[in-house]
Amino acid sequence: MRVVDVPASEIAASIGGTKFANMVMLSALLAETGIIKEESAVNALEELTPQKMKKALGANKEALIKGRRYIEDRKSKNI
């Protein structure tokens, strides 16, 4: 088991609100474990998001990118 500290709420707040923290954490998990490709997650998000929620799609994609970048930055600094 690994514990990785991710400031998901802070990252999400920079996107538009803490409601996007779950997507930040999802992308951090994907980046850390590689269980599925980020592209697959984005495709699923696009296909499964109900029409009434499509307005948040851009922010959710940004959350996925920022969560991955956070993990990549940690790895590059050996944190």
C-alpha positions, 0 to 999 in steps of 0.5 A, spaced: 500 500 500 502 506 498 499 513 500 500 519 496 498 526 499 495 530 493 492 537 495 486 535 491 481 540 494 487 546 492 488 544 485 480 543 484 479 550 487 484 553 482 479 550 476 473 552 479 471 549 485 472 543 490 467 539 486 472 537 481 477 534 487 474 527 485 477 528 478 483 530 481 484 524 485 482 519 480 487 522 475 492 522 480 490 514 482 491 513 474 498 516 474 500 513 480 498 506 478 497 506 470 491 501 471 488 505 465 490 510 460 488 517 461 485 517 454 481 512 456 478 516 462 477 522 458 473 518 453 469 515 458 467 521 461 465 524 454 461 518 453 458 517 460 457 524 462 449 526 462 447 532 457 445 536 463 452 535 466 456 537 459 457 544 461 462 541 467 466 537 462 471 542 460 473 543 468 473 535 469 478 534 463 482 540 466 482 536 473 484 530 470 490 533 467 492 537 473 492 531 477 496 527 472 501 533 472 501 533 480 504 526 480 508 527 474 512 533 478 512 529 484 516 523 481 520 528 477 522 531 484 523 524 487 518 526 492 
